C-alpha cells in the first residue's frame, strides 16, 4: 500500500514542480526504535499541515502554485523521510528495529488512507481543473497529467459520492493495508528450514554445502534465495527438489491463506461499492487495456499459442534426452515445477557447455560494476563516483554519487 501518492496508488516524489536545487541525500539507516516512532509522528504532522493549508484555500486562492507545488514538495519530503524508516523492516539485523519499522508503516499507511479521503483537498483539485479549462492558467503537460490523475484517483476513492460510501471505502482501504503488511511480515520473518543428508543434496556445489549449518547427521537448508535457488538448480535428487519447492511455495500458508482470502473479498467489495464489476475492472481502468474483459481475451489468445509451443518443445528429443539421462524419467511422466530449473541447467551445460557457476567466476562483482558504470557513463555523459561518506544499512553496501558535469544528480 503506497503512502506517497495522495489520492492514488503510485509513489510520486518528483514532477515538473520540483527543482533539483540544493539536492542532498536525506536518507539515514541508523534509527533506533524510539526514533522511528518520533520520525513517523513528525511525517504525519508535517503532511497534515500541508494538506490542511491546501484544503482551507478559498476558490480565488486556488492556483497551480498553491495546489500542485506544495503537494509535490510534500510527496518528496514525506517520501524520503518515510523510506528511511520503512526500509529498515527489510534489512535491519535488530528485531526490535524491524518491528518498530513495521509498526510505523501501519501508522503511516492508516494516515495516508485518511488523507486520501479528504474531500476538501479533492475539491481544490476540481477547482483548479475548472480554472485550467477556462484558460485562467496555463500549466505544463506534466502538471496537467498530475492534476487529471489526482482527480481520477479521488473519484476512484469515492470522494464524489456520499459520506456513507466514503466511510465504507476508507475502512476497507485501511483493513486491506493492514492485512497486506501482515502478509509481508509473515513472509519476511519466516524461518522454516529443511534438513537433508549429504546424499539427498547430491549435485549441489561444494561451496554451498560448506555454508550449510549442521543438525545431527544432516544439513539445514533454508527457504532463502541463497539456498533455494542453487539447490533447485543443481540437486540431482528429485525428491529433495520436490520437498524444497513445496515448502517454499507453502511458506506461512496457515497464517497467510486467511489473510489472502480476506484481502480478495475486501477488494471485490470495495470495487462493487464504487460501481465496478470486479476488482480487476477497477485496476485495469488505469492500465493500457482499460478493462478486465480485454485482458482476459488477450491472455486466452496468448495461452493458446504458448500451450501449443510448449507441447512442441516438450516433444523435442533434446528434452526427452535430458529427462532420461539426468532424472531417469520418461516423457510420459508428468513434468513438475521442481524439475524446471534443474532441466534448464542440465540442457545449458550439456548442449551449450554453459556452467552458470563457472561463468560467475569470470564476472567478479567489482569488475562488473566498474564496467557497467563505464558504459552508462559513456552513453549518458554521467560520472559515477563511490561515496563512502553517505549512510548505508550494511558494511557490504556501496553508495555511488551521480554527477552531470558539476551538477549533482543523485545517489544510488
N, C-alpha and C positions, 0 to 999 in steps of 0.2 A: 504494500500500500504506500504509494508515494505521498510525500508530505509537502513538496515544494512547488507544486503547481496548484494555484488557488482553487479554481472550480474543477480543474481537470485531473488527469491521472499521470501526466508525464512531467518529470522534473525539468524546470526551466530556470537556469542560473544566469544566462546572458541573453540579451536581444539587442536590437539596434539602439535601445535607450541606455545601454551600459557601455561606457568607455573604459578602456584598459588603462586608466590613469592611476598612478601610484600602485601598480599591481604588486602584490606580495603574497607570500604563502602564509595563510592564516590557519593552516591545519596543525594540530598537535595530537599526540597519541599517548601522553603520559598522565591522562586524567586519573584521579582517584574516584572511588565510588561516590564519595560525598561531593566532589567537584562536578561529577556528571549530573547529579540532581540539581545543583546550583545552575549549571550551564543550561539545562533544559528549561528551567524556570525563566532564565534570562531570555532565551529564544522566544518563549511564549509571550513574555511581557513586551518585548520589542515588537514582535509581529502584530500583536493585538493593538498596540498603539498606532502602528502604521495603518491597519485596517479600520480602526475607529476614526482616524482622521479622514481617510478616504470615504468611509460611509457617511460621515457627517457633512460632506460638501453639499452646498446648495447647487441647484442646477446651473446658475450663472458661473459658478466656480469650477465646473467640470471642464477640464481641458486635457489634452494629451500629457502635459507636464504635471498635472495634479493627479492623474489617474494611472497612466501607463508607467511613467518614470519611477514613482515611489514604489510601485509593486515590483518592478524589475529589480530595484535596489534591494527590496526585502527578500526576493527569491534568492538573489546572490548571497546576501549575508546569512540568511537562515539556512540556505543550502550548505554552505561551507561550515558554519558552526555546528549544524546537526550532523554532518558527515563525520566530523572528528569523534563525536561520542557514539554515533551509531555503528561505525566501523569496528569498534573495539569488541563488540559481541562476537565477531567472526575471527579475530586474530589475537586477542589478549590471552596470555597464559594464566591470568588470575581469574578464578571462577567468580569471585566477588565483583570484579570489574565487568565481566561478561554479563552477569545478572543485572547489574546496575544499568548497563547499556541497553539491555532488552526492556527493562522497566521504563527507561526514559523513552525508548521507541514507542511503547504503548501510550505513554502520556502524550507525547508529541503527535502521534497518529490520531488520537481522540481529539486533540486540539485542532488539528488541521481539518478533520471532518466537520467539526463545529463551525469553523471559519468558512469552510466551503459552502455552508448552508446559509450564509448571511445574505438576506435579501437586499439590505441597504447597499452593499458593495455591488451586487448584481445590477441594481437599479442605476448606479453610477456608470457602469459599463454600457447599459442600454441608452442612457442619456448621451454618452459620448458618441455612440454609434449614430444616433439621430443627428447630432451636430456634424459629424463627418459626412453623412449622406446629404445634409443640407449645405455642404461646402463651407461650413463655418471654419473648418480646419482641414489642412492637407497633411496626411501622415504617410510614412514610408510603407512599402509593401510588407515589410516585416512587422511593423506595428499594426497594420491592418489585419494581418493574419492572427496576430496575438489577440486583438480585440474580438475578432469573429470567433476564435476558438474559445475564449473565455465566456462569451455569451452562449455559445452552443453547449459548452460544458455546464453552465449554470442551468440551462433548460434540462439537460440530462440528469441533473440533480433534483429536478422538480421545483426549481425556485419560482417558476411561473404558475405553480399550482397552489392548492390550498395549504393552510398551515398544518392540517391533519396529515396530508400526504407528505409534506416536508419532514414532519416529525418521524413518520414511518421510515422514510428513506435514510434519515440521519441515524436512527437506531440500528438499522440494518448495516449501514456502512461501518459503523463503529464495531459491531459484532464481527463482521467479516474481517476487518483489520486485525482485531484481537486474535481471532482464530488463526489467521494466516501467520501471525508472529509465533503463536504456539506451535503450529505445524513445523515451521522452520527451526525453531528452538529444539524441538524433539529430534530432528534430523542432525542438527549440529552437535548435540550433546550425546548422540548415540555412541555407545562404547562396545557394541557387540563384537565378539571375537569367536573364531572357529579354530579348533585345534586339529592339526593334521600330523601324521607321521611323515618322516622324510620320504618314505616310499610313495605316500599319497601326493607329494609335491614334486614328483619326478618330472624333469624337464625344465624346472624353474632355474633361473640364473643363480650361480653361487653367491653373487653379490647381494641378491635379495635374501637368500637363505641365511646368510651370515647376520642379517639385521633383525631376524625374527626372534622374539622372546620365547624362551623355552618354558614348557609346562609339562612336568614329568618327562615322558619319553617323546612328547610331541612338540610342535611348534605352533605358536599363536599367530593367526592371520586376521588382521582387522578388515573392516569394510571400507577403509580409507583408500583413496586412489593409489598411493604409492605401493600398496599391497595388492589391491583388487585388480588393477589393470595388468601388471606383469604376470600374475597367476593365471588370469583368464586367457592371456596371450600365449604363455609358454607351457603350462602344465599339461602333460600328456595323459593324465588320469581324468577321464570324462566325469566320473562321479564326484571328484573334487571340484571341478569347474561347475558342475550342476549344483552342488551344495552351496558353493560360494555365491553363485548367481542368484539362487533362490533367496538366500539370506540378504543379499544386497538389495534386491527388489522388494523385500518384505520388511525393510527397516521400519521400526516403530509402528507397525501395522495396527497393533492393538490400540495405540494412542491416536494415530493419525487417520485411520479409516473413519471413525465417527466425526472427526473434525472435517474431513474432506466431504463427507455426506452432508453435513450441516452447511458448509460453505456453498455447495451446489444448490441446495434448497433455498438458501438466502439469496443467492444471485438470481435464481429464477423468480423468486417472489418480488425482488426489487424491480427487475425488468418488467414484470407484468403490472406492478403498481404504476410504473412510468409509461405504460401503454405499448410496450414492446411484446412481441410474440414469445420471445425467449431471451436468455442472456446472450446467446450467440448473435441474435439480431441487434441487441444493444451494443455489443462490442464491435461488430462489423460495420456499424453505421459510420464510424470514423476511419475505417480502413478502405483500401482501394476497392475491394469487392462491393462494399456498401450493403450487402445483405447476406444472411446465412444461407439462403437458397442458392445464390450464385456460388458460394464457396463449396457447398455440398455437390453441386453439379460439376464443378471443376475437379474436386477430389475424386469423384466417381470416374471421370474421364481418365485422369492420371492413373488411378488404381488399376483400371483395366489394362492399360498399356504396360505398367510396371509388372503386374502379375504375369502377363504373357512373356515379358522379357526375363523375369526371374525364373520361370519354369524352363525356358530355353537355356539359361545359364546353368541351372542345376543339372540339366541333362548332358552338359558337356563332359567329355571323357576326363578333362582336367580335374574337375571337382570330384568326379567319381574315383579317380585315381588316388587323390589325397584322403578321401574319406576311408578308403580301403587300407592304404598304406599307413597312415598316421593314427587312425582310430579303429581300424578293423570293422568298419560299419558299412554295410551295403547301401545303395541309393534308395532302396525301398523302406529303409528305416527312417522315420521322420526326423527332420532337422530340428535341433533345439537351439535356443538363443545362446546357450553356454558353448556352442561349437563355433560361433561366428568368428570371434577374434582369433581363436586357435587355428581354424582353417585358413583364414586370410593370411596369417603369419606363415603358415606352412607353405602356401602357394607362393608367397613372396620369396621365401627362402629357396624353395625347390626349383621354381621356374625362372625366377629373375635374379637369383643369387643375392637377394637383399636381406640382410640381417639387421633388424632395427637396433639391436643392442650394439652391434659392431659399428653401424653407421654413426651412432651417437658419439663414439669416441673421436670422430673426425670433426665434431661440431661442439667444442667446449663453449660454455656459456659466455665467457669473457670475449672470446674471439667473435662469436656470432653476434653478440650485442654491438660490439665495436663496428663490425662491417655493415650491419643493418642500419645503424645510425649514420654511417658514412654515406650510404645510398640515399637515405632520406635527406641528408644534408645537401647532397648534390642535386637531388630532384626539387627540393623545396627552398633551397637557399637559406636554411636554418642552421644554427650552431647548437650542438648538444654538449653540455659540459657536466661532469659529475659535480654534485654539490653536497659535500659532507656536512655542511652547516645546517641543513634542513632536517626537521624532525622525521623520524621513521619509527615504525612499530616493532622492528626486529633488526638485530645487527646484520642479518643477511640482506636486508633491503637496501637497494641503491637508488638514490634520488638524482635525477638529471634536471638541469636548468636549460630551458629552451629560449634562444635569443634570435631575433631577426636584426642583424647588424648590431646596433647599440640598444635596441628595444627589447625589453624582457617580455616574452610571450607567455611563459608559464612554467610549471614544473610537472614532472611525472616520475 
